[in-house]
Amino acid sequence: MTPIPLIAIDIDGTLLNDQHQLSERNASAIHSATQAGIHVILATGRMRFSCEWLIHALGLETASIFVQGLHVADKTGKRLYGSFLERTTLEHFLPFAIQHNLSFVAFGETQIFTPKRDRYTDIVIDYNEPEPIVVEHVADYPIHKLIIFLEPTDAPSVRETVAAHMGAQADVLITQPEMIEIMPTGTSKGVSLRWLAQRMAIPMEAVMAIGNAENDLAMVQAAGVGVAVANAAQIVLDSADFITASNNEDGVAQAIERVVNLQSEIHSS
């Protein structure tokens, strides 16, 4: 294995367990990696706001990737890179959402907006995101992405309907069983990971990326070492270079320990 100076890690369903908790083993493995000189970054669909506790707990010094790659910020929170949905895209979606009675939120840079709050939109609070703010017209604000909330059994068919409506105006992904996300076309965690790695002068073949969901696919494929946790979506499992244990079994730690141990052997030889 090529020495790995940069590791990108998804949060929900990957780093955190199903109770959204950080295990001691995962935290210890990340600390060991950073002490060994490896840069560890978060690559998540969350806002930076909801990741501050993790950044602090893990002592991360490197910039990280937020909002599905639509916001890259340094350790102080300063934005280094950002991408937003076009206003015309938002205005194309909003009547469709009303027609189909969709529950959705819109991620701004520091706030979350919605035309109506309900038990679905408030799922974001479970992820430590800010409470959604009810506004009359979401398109009046700079928006990174939209999230539709629904029953997991309905997600595949609704995703197809939404994707057909949005066409080339946006990318439509299932990112959690109960979430469909609408993002600017051609954006992803993978695109932002390439951008950040280039900024750090690290070739992609020397990057490890660990994820579980469809929104992690681009970075798992882009990285020199793409890792899927055992609970990952089949498309991610099929694309990974290797599969580690699940998010409930410290899969992130096991993958990192493999890298740290290898690099220790290289340095000692």
Secondary structure, 3 states (H helix, E strand, C coil): CCCCCEEEECHHHHHCCCCCCCCHHHHHHHHHHHHCCCEEEEECCCCCHHHHHHHHHHCCCCCEEEHHHCEEECCCCCEEEECCCCHHHHHHHHHHHHHCCCEEEEECCCCEEECCCCCCCCHHHHCCCCCCEECCCHHHCCCCEEEEECCHHHHHHHHHHHHHHHHHHEEEEEEECCEEEEEECCCCHHHHHHHHHHHCCCCHHHEEEEECCHHHHHHHHHCCEEEEECCCCHHHHHHCCEEECCHHHCHHHHHHHHHHHHHHHHHHC
